[in-house]
Amino acid sequence: MSGILVAIIGIVVLALGYRYYSKFIAEKIFKLDPNYVTPAHKYKDGVDFVPTNKFVLWGHHFTSVAGAAPILGPAIAVYWGWIPAFLWVILGTVFAAGVHDFGTLVLSVRHKGQSVGTLADRLIGQRAKILFLFIILILVLMVNAVFAWVIANLFITFPASVFPVFIQIPLAVWIGYAVYKRQKKMLVPSLIALAVMYAAAIFASKFQFLQIDLIRYMGGEDGTGLFGLSTVGTAFFIWIMILMVYVYIASTLPVWKLLQPRDFINSHQLVVGLGILYLGLLFTNPTITAPATNAVTDKSWFPLLFITIACGAISGFHGLVSSGTSSKQLNKETDARFVGYLGAVGEGILALISILAVVTFFASKEDFLATYSSFTDANGAGLGVFVQGAATLAEGLFIPTDVATTIVSIIVVSFAATTLDSAVRLMRYIIAELGMEYKVPALEKKHVATSVAVLSSAALVLLPEGPNGFGSGGYLLWPLFGTANQLLAAISLLLIAVWLKRLGRNYAVVLIPMFFVLGMTLIALFQQVALEWAWYGSNPDTLLFVFGAIIFVFAIWIVLTSFGALSKGKDTPIDHDKTLP
């Protein structure tokens, strides 16, 4: 089957979802008010609460949620065939992700820009709030470990990507200064920065002295590095340390100094990258060689497909970004549809090209099945196959292979990095909130909370466990990340349903995807904890079991409490402008 035809079908459905379904939700369900004073204006402080142009905010929001997950998840899930992955990405985006991302943004804006964890207190009770915050804390900790692991490994595998990625930091600081101190427009400087990045990518691909290859500096893969580690292990350790220093600084700076301008650059990079890949698809007109469905698998697609593809179909982490940072920057309430729902659509488009890059890469069905011979092999091969497949599509535009590979790896690293420092910032908020709850004043301080977030993330990703030995903590936690992520999405949808019912609104559009996602997640989590202990079945892992068991118990508790709150919700219409702050 033609890859172009599949792409057209997917994009048309996503466009119709934004044009009609999101408009219906905005006008009939959420009833957005253009005159509502958003938290960005009401609590403006120049650090976290900053009124922001909707296009700039969309760039920040989109790149914060569009990390490596919408690439990695679909690239793994095609193990069960490209049709199941395609259907879940497209339908999940329209009916679940768009509603979830849009809804958590509006819910937070109507409640002083508070996070979904805090709002659990007002909507379902104090005890549920604490449990919910702990689930969020565990999820964000795993996000930090997973994405730090991804970035470090990409830096090691594609050393030409390091220089272009790091040159983005001073460029973003320059843009932030120009825009917020000298009142310049952000568009032109960000386009200049993007051009500089791609020029750096071309030069780094062609000249070895611009490639930051730590393994080469330390004498090759067979040498011995620091602390008795191999050179690969040493390189991994160094990159993790560098990343942790970076995210500490990035997550404590005011958002306008680095986070917003860098994310705006990355939004252009994403648009350019998607343009290159989809145009490459158009010019190369590849045929899908992977099977439509894979009948011979060692893991059933039900319910694991809906857990493996989290970001790109629906993701609880998006709700944390919507309610944690984006709601504090929303200029007008009516911008929420553009930022929230369209952000989810953008991620669906990214997940779609990830599927197509992988399933059109192989010369034959037999080659695909040889690489994707088991679910474990799919986990290990997914990201690498995407980079190679995406580079092959880019070659259709006459981009040299080495440059195309570098550009694709830069895109993946950049998005993973935006997710990483946003996640650390969110983790800092949660730790501070728990410090306030349990009367530990030290944890309320910005630098103390950030230090706890960074040190715990570094410790988790550097765990010497799992199939890859040292530094495989991120890889090890990927399966549990999916279940925790979907669980958070389901609970967030449940919170939105409780809120809508208390306002006398129709909450079916939220409740239906909530039941589906919650069902898939609890079944998968039960299988992991009770039936297999861990994803790998015959090799149970204590870390996965402990994290999974805690999340499962907390989840059941929260769900029961939430359904109790939903059943007791008020059915009479309420003027939300008087009821809510």
Secondary structure, DSSP 8 states (H G I E B T S, - for coil): -BHHHHHHHHHHHHHHIIIIIHHHIIIIIS---TT---HHHHT--SSS---B-HHHHHHHHHHHH-SSHHHHHHHHHGGG-HHHHHHHHHHHIIIIIHHHHHHHHHHHHTTTT--HHHHHHHHH-HHHHHHHHHHHHHHHHHHHHHHHHHHHHHHHH-GGGHHHHHHHHHHHHHHHHHHHTS---SHHHHHHHHHHHHHHHHHHHH-GGG---HHHHTT-TTSB-GGG-BHHHHHHHHHHHHHHHHHHHHHHS-TTTTHHHHHHHHHHHHHHHHHHHHHHHHHH--B--S-SS----SS-HHHHHHHHS-TTT--HHHHHHHHHTGGGTBSSTTHHIIIIIHHHHHHHHHHHHHHHHHHTTSSSHHHHHHHTSSHHHHHHHHHHHHHHHHHHHHHTTT--HHHHHHHHHHHHHHHHHHHHHHHHHHHHHHHHHHHHHTT-HHHHSHHHHHHHHHHHHHHHHT-S-STT-TT-HHHHHHHHHHHHHHHHHHHHHHHHHHHHHHTT---HHHHHHHHHHHHHHHHHHHIIIIIISSTTTTS--HHHHHHHHHHHHHHHHHHHHHHHHHHTS--S---HHHH--
